[in-house]
Amino acid sequence: MSFKLDNLTVRHLAGGTAPVLHGLDLNVEQGEQLALIGPSGAGKTTLLSTLACAHRPAAGSFTVFGEDPWALSHAARHALRARLFLAPQTPPLPPRQRVVTAVLAARLPHWSVWKALASLFRPADPDAAHDALVRFGLGDKLYARVDRLSGGERQRCSLARLLLSTADAFLVDEPISALDPALARLTLATLQAEAAARNATLVCSLHQVEMARAHFDRLVGLRDGRIVFDLPRARVTDAMIAALYENETVLPHVHPPHEPPERIAVGACF
Ligand SMILES: Nc1ncnc2c1ncn2[C@@H]1O[C@H](COP(=O)(O)OP(=O)(O)OP(=O)(O)O)[C@@H](O)[C@H]1O
């Protein structure tokens, strides 16, 4: 079992704030692949970072690979986190770094300090970085600077790190949000093939519901911090999807009569 959540509640700030995730029950077996879907603000990112042991739950029980990460020593929790790869939607890549260095950073936990330092000047295994980039359609970017990549290229550069990691679970937040349809399919196919090849668990949040339905056997629908359904895709109906996203369309903003539109426009810039 990769993840087991029983009646889990998560808040963003300790103390008085309202829970972001309420009483979640979720079991994810090792090697399972599932898509997390739901409207903006539903709690998908919070759930992924909770699974990655980046958020300490406020209540309920939570185990990762059979262990409660928050009952472990700091060192043991650190070791457990090394088995989890969290790919955030906006990857925090050092801007002036070369792509090759950014991708090889996935190997840092396994290198001595000297090897890591030397790799900054002469990349230790550029072929491995290149192979990983090729699988995400970025083979020509090996020596590009990270801050000269497009948003979608940065996202895939971060995912290429995943291929060089030794993680047993991939927690991936909206990996295709900045990609065209062909690259989106390639990216999901690469993630899923890698997870299957090493029997890693894949939990992937997606805004593209049709992609989630096409690519994942299990769909978890989240809304207002609660699991609305957790079903094999064949049992997820259009009506369930419509209910999940109901009332989520953006309403046109109506200016209050006493406030001139110009003032609102200026404020909106900041
Ligand atoms: N750092 C934070 N501090 C306080 N509240 C937060 C923080 N991050 C997110 N939230 C709140 O938690 C709720 C869930 O946010 P989360 O980012 O997990 O949702 P999401 O489903 O991933 O949304 P999206 O699809 O827009 O990325 C939202 O109400 C959000 O405002």
The ligand as a Tripos MOL2 file, in Angstrom:
@<TRIPOS>MOLECULE
LIG
   31    33     1     0     0
SMALL
NO_CHARGES

@<TRIPOS>ATOM
      1 N1         -0.5880   28.3260    1.2660 N.pl3     1 LIG1
      2 C1         -1.8820   28.4240    1.4960 C.ar      1 LIG1
      3 N2         -2.3440   29.0410    2.6180 N.ar      1 LIG1
      4 C2         -3.6560   29.1320    2.8780 C.ar      1 LIG1
      5 N3         -4.6180   28.6130    2.0750 N.ar      1 LIG1
      6 C3         -4.2280   28.0100    0.9560 C.ar      1 LIG1
      7 C4         -2.8460   27.8810    0.5950 C.ar      1 LIG1
      8 N4         -2.7680   27.2050   -0.5710 N.ar      1 LIG1
      9 C5         -4.0360   26.9380   -0.9550 C.ar      1 LIG1
     10 N5         -4.9180   27.4130   -0.0360 N.ar      1 LIG1
     11 C6         -6.3830   27.2970   -0.0950 C.3       1 LIG1
     12 O1         -6.7010   25.9230   -0.0420 O.3       1 LIG1
     13 C7         -7.7960   25.6160   -0.8970 C.3       1 LIG1
     14 C8         -7.3820   24.4830   -1.8320 C.3       1 LIG1
     15 O2         -6.3270   24.9630   -2.6670 O.3       1 LIG1
     16 P1         -5.5580   23.9730   -3.6460 P.3       1 LIG1
     17 O3         -4.4500   24.7530   -4.2770 O.co2     1 LIG1
     18 O4         -5.2040   22.7460   -2.9100 O.co2     1 LIG1
     19 O5         -6.7030   23.6490   -4.7070 O.3       1 LIG1
     20 P2         -6.6020   23.0520   -6.1730 P.3       1 LIG1
     21 O6         -7.7380   22.1010   -6.3170 O.co2     1 LIG1
     22 O7         -5.2360   22.5100   -6.4140 O.co2     1 LIG1
     23 O8         -6.8260   24.3340   -7.0520 O.3       1 LIG1
     24 P3         -6.3150   24.6580   -8.5560 P.3       1 LIG1
     25 O9         -6.9880   23.6570   -9.4410 O.co2     1 LIG1
     26 O10        -6.7990   26.0590   -8.7770 O.co2     1 LIG1
     27 O11        -4.8170   24.5400   -8.5600 O.co2     1 LIG1
     28 C9         -8.1450   26.9100   -1.6140 C.3       1 LIG1
     29 O12        -9.2530   27.4650   -0.9680 O.3       1 LIG1
     30 C10        -6.9360   27.7660   -1.4390 C.3       1 LIG1
     31 O13        -7.3030   29.1220   -1.3650 O.3       1 LIG1
@<TRIPOS>BOND
     1     1     2 1
     2     2     3 ar
     3     2     7 ar
     4     3     4 ar
     5     4     5 ar
     6     5     6 ar
     7     6     7 ar
     8     6    10 ar
     9     7     8 ar
    10     8     9 ar
    11     9    10 ar
    12    10    11 1
    13    11    12 1
    14    11    30 1
    15    12    13 1
    16    13    14 1
    17    13    28 1
    18    14    15 1
    19    15    16 1
    20    16    17 2
    21    16    18 1
    22    16    19 1
    23    19    20 1
    24    20    21 2
    25    20    22 1
    26    20    23 1
    27    23    24 1
    28    24    25 2
    29    24    26 1
    30    24    27 1
    31    28    29 1
    32    28    30 1
    33    30    31 1
@<TRIPOS>SUBSTRUCTURE
     1 LIG1         1 GROUP 0 **** ****
